[in-house]
Structure formats: structure tokens, C-alpha cells
Amino acid sequence: GGVDISLAIKVGVQYSLWGGSVINLGTKKHKEKYFDKIDNLEYPGCFAMTELHHGSNVQALQTTATFDPVTDEFIIDTPNDGAIKWWIGNAALHGKFATVFARLILPLQGKGGEPADMGIHAFIVPIRDLETHAVLPGIEINDCGHKIGLNGVDNGALRFRSVRIPRDNLLNRFGDVARDGKYTSSLPTINRRFAATLGELVGGRVGLAYSSVGVLKVAVTIAVRYALLRQQFGPPKEPEISVLDYQSHQHKLMPMLASAYAFHFARAYLVDMYSEMKKTNDEDVTADVHVLSSGLKSYITSYTAKSISICRESCGGHGYAAVNRFGGLRNDHDIFQTFEGDNTVLLQQVAGDLLKQYQQKFKGGTLSVTWNYLRDSMGTYLSQPNPVTARWEGEDHLRDPKFQLDAFRYRTSRLLHSVAARLQKHMKTLGGFGAWNRCLNHLLTLAESHIESVILARFIEAVKRYSFCAVT
Ligand SMILES: Cc1cc2nc3c(=O)[nH]c(=O)nc-3n(C[C@H](O)[C@H](O)[C@H](O)COP(=O)(O)OP(=O)(O)OC[C@H]3O[C@@H](n4cnc5c(N)ncnc54)[C@H](O)[C@@H]3O)c2cc1C
């Protein structure tokens, strides 16, 4: 990603999205058939979830996969223009397969013999001939056109007209259809299956948070180096000074440099948690990784997007020369804020989880690993006066990492407590959806505040670890 973000995204689509969906949503038979050929690029593929009319609201997707018990196949259809799969990476040029997210329809199995809609499932659909690379019958593929950035990625639109695929192509880890058309699942409801399906796709968000930190490092390095070399003005009759010696310049660049370090450690923590989740399948760790990856992806990519512009501006006119990379970095990275989950939507998942934990806490439940601090904070901080105003103002105290972390956590606790009370109040008149919307900015601030405290905690821990190494 530090060299060419399009390349990172192409690789991400192939291995994390296409490969990840087959491995994580499929079962042994899929792994045996596809893994090696995905791995060695013999089977380039796509991840076809988003439609023209629905991106964030995945549960509202309209593509259908109807089971045909006579031929033992699924029939994939795009029922209207709004259901055309859109923005699909690797579709316009290279993909030979697509994991298509569609509503599973079982004829005659609904109430009164109506078709039963079993919700969103994932299917492997071949889209191009393995030998000739020609687009297969019933499939229409178009390029989504020139983009603001990432033009090394071939995003395409896919339409399906009665495309038949074998029953085996259903990625059946969370729900299966037998030869006689009977549906089985270890999970009892459509919502639980949907959550489990999306939960398996967190790897993409982990990857984006990770590479966004890489982009931030590149931009900040260019800007800091330039700021040291570039000289402008100075005291009368003396040599000009480096622009980094201006207080304003330090205020622009140094927080970004510090954040790049802090994010570096936070992302390492996220990757560790992700590998633990993959190894153990522990439910608590999985829930944690889901929320942590949403929060960090969202927070870091928004921060990096804003920072690239500040870095460009910090290099003056030379920052605008394409050769100095800020334009490319900014345009290629900008979409990190939207794909793999829009940042505003993801932050709401963080807020939702905090509220859930808050409720459980009051019902005597336990808190999951990342949220553990809330156990102390809700018990302790809320009963205490504000730690920022009530304690000393000495430099030692203000610079003490423990105090700083306390202050961050106190802020989250207050936000959590106050938004819970507001939601409860508005719920009575506005209902759940209306109350949530009335408090939306409050909820987003809560989510960001929580993520900042997680990042700070990881940073303090790393500083302690490395200063200990330096001393010993
Ligand atoms: C270059 C590129 C590559 C992509 N690659 C793929 C791919 O390979 N496969 C794939 O399936 N998809 C892909 N996508 C699609 C991408 O995942 C979606 O664009 C993304 O999920 C956002 O959905 P949307 O575009 O429908 O935005 P919308 O959901 O329509 O969002 C529009 C605006 O509304 C706001 N909004 C929406 N819902 C809420 C809410 N509940 N509360 C508050 N605000 C809200 C959002 O914050 C946003 O600002 C790609 C997109 C691009 C541009």
C-alpha cells in the first residue's frame, strides 16, 4: 500500500474478500475445490455484495437465488436495475468467479405455499470462461467508469439473468439446502445467520485499518522531512529557519506523527486479537474484534484522510506536484472511509455495542475484554467528581499517562451514561429508530471517544514496554 494503493486493494479483493468469503462462509468441500487455485491466482475472483441501490444496508439487497428442486440448482437473478451489483472489484476485467450475496428463495415453502425468503446468503457464481475468459451466458458486465482514485482496480457492475449454478455453490457454513429443498442451519433466526455471515468478513476491515496507518506514515514522513529542509524567513540579518521551527507547523505535524505511532500499536493489537479469534473461535473475542475493527477502521481512515490534506498544505506549492505523491495518496485512500463499511455506519455499531454492554453491566453481566475498563469506570468515575477539574494542575500530574487515560475513560463513561439516559427518554415518544436518530451525534462522539481511549491505552502500554527495553 505504501507503494501503490491500487495493488494493495487488488490483492485485498482477491485474498481477503473473494478468498476470505469462500474459506470463511464455505465448508470443507469449498476449501478443497477452491483454496489452492485462489491462492495461486488461477481463480481470480470478486466479492459481489453491494448493489446500485443498497450498499450499507446489506439486509435490503434484492438479488435472488431461487432453488430449483428439479435440476438441483440455484437460479441467480437481478430483479431490477437497482439490484445490479455495483462497484465490484476485479469484476470489470479479471475475475472468473464472484461470491454473490443474494436472498435465498425456496419455492412453495412459505406461508400458504408462497416462496420462502430465507435472507441473505453467499453463492459462488462463475462469471467468465476459465479458458477463453469470455463472459458467461446470462451475465452482463460493465466497467463502473473512471474513478477519483484507485484506477488500478477494475470495479465493475454485474447483472444476472437466470444464471444457473449447482446447489454445491451455496457457501453453506451457516445455512444449507438439502437435495429435497429442506433448509437447515445451526442458527435459529435470519438475523443471527446474517450477523454470523457478516461477522466472518471482519478481515477486510482489519486490513484497511492496517494499510491506512501505512498511508499515514508515508504522508507524514514526506511532510516532516520536507519541513526540516524547507527554509523560510527568520530573525533579521540571520539565516532563514526551517519551517518545522514554526510553532504552527509543529502543531500541524507533530500530533500526526504521534498519532501514526499510536495507531501503529493499536493496529498491532487489533491484528493480535484477530489472530486469536481465528485460532480460538472464542465468542467473546469474536464480538470484541467485530467492534474493535469497526471502530479502528473508521477512526484511523478518517484521521488519515484529513491528515493527507494537511501534509500537502504543509509542503506548500511543492506539495501540489503530483511527483510528491499527496494527490495520489489522498485520492486512492479517500474511499477507505466508505468501503468495507461506511465510517459513520461502523461507528454506530461501536456505540450500539457499548450500550449493550452498559445494559448487561446493570443486569449483573460481564464485560468483554476490550470494554473491561468500563467496569471500573462506571463504578468509580461516575461516582467521583470530574478527574480533570478535581485533581491537581501540576505538570507531573497532567503528563502522567495514568491520569490521561483516566480522563479519556471518564469522558467515555460520561458520554455513555448520558446517551443511555437520553435514549431512554426519547424512546417513549419517538420509538427506537427515532430516538437513535435524535441522539446520533452524541452516539458517534461516544464511539470516537471510546476508540480514542483504546488507542491511548495501547500507546501507553507500548511506550512503557519500549522504554523498559531501552533502559535494560
Ligand atoms: C472503489 C470502490 C470499491 C468497492 N469495492 C467493492 C467490492 O469489491 N464489493 C462490494 O460488494 N462493494 C464494493 N464497494 C461498495 C462499498 O462497499 C459501498 O459503497 C459502501 O458499503 C457504502 O455503501 P453506499 O455506497 O451504498 O453508501 P450509502 O450507504 O448510500 O451511504 C451514503 C451516505 O449516507 C450515510 N448513511 C448511510 N446510512 C446511514 C445511517 N444509518 N446513519 C447515518 N448515515 C448514514 C453514509 O455515512 C454516507 O455518507 C466499493 C466501492 C467503491 C467506491
The ligand as a Gaussian input file, in Angstrom:
#p B3LYP/6-31G(d) Opt

LIG

0 1
 C      -13.778000       1.991000      -5.302000
 C      -14.819000       1.146000      -4.647000
 C      -14.622000      -0.218000      -4.497000
 C      -15.617000      -1.026000      -3.951000
 N      -15.442000      -2.381000      -3.931000
 C      -16.497000      -3.169000      -3.585000
 C      -16.424000      -4.593000      -3.768000
 O      -15.418000      -5.143000      -4.244000
 N      -17.508000      -5.337000      -3.420000
 C      -18.638000      -4.781000      -2.885000
 O      -19.572000      -5.515000      -2.586000
 N      -18.736000      -3.436000      -2.709000
 C      -17.704000      -2.617000      -3.055000
 N      -17.796000      -1.254000      -2.912000
 C      -19.023000      -0.679000      -2.369000
 C      -18.850000      -0.122000      -0.965000
 O      -18.655000      -1.171000      -0.056000
 C      -20.100000       0.728000      -0.648000
 O      -20.014000       1.880000      -1.454000
 C      -20.152000       1.081000       0.822000
 O      -20.522000      -0.043000       1.594000
 C      -21.133000       2.220000       1.129000
 O      -22.390000       1.959000       0.619000
 P      -23.117000       3.046000      -0.293000
 O      -22.191000       3.442000      -1.384000
 O      -24.434000       2.481000      -0.658000
 O      -23.311000       4.300000       0.641000
 P      -24.632000       4.697000       1.428000
 O      -24.950000       3.668000       2.448000
 O      -25.690000       5.079000       0.486000
 O      -24.100000       5.997000       2.176000
 C      -24.285000       7.336000       1.684000
 C      -24.138000       8.310000       2.852000
 O      -25.212000       8.084000       3.766000
 C      -24.719000       7.939000       5.074000
 N      -25.502000       6.911000       5.785000
 C      -25.951000       5.725000       5.305000
 N      -26.588000       5.040000       6.275000
 C      -26.547000       5.819000       7.379000
 C      -27.012000       5.651000       8.718000
 N      -27.638000       4.543000       9.134000
 N      -26.757000       6.646000       9.609000
 C      -26.108000       7.757000       9.217000
 N      -25.645000       7.971000       7.978000
 C      -25.853000       7.010000       7.062000
 C      -23.278000       7.462000       4.912000
 O      -22.489000       7.889000       6.037000
 C      -22.835000       8.135000       3.629000
 O      -22.279000       9.384000       3.909000
 C      -16.802000      -0.427000      -3.442000
 C      -16.983000       0.952000      -3.551000
 C      -16.038000       1.726000      -4.173000
 C      -16.322000       3.190000      -4.365000

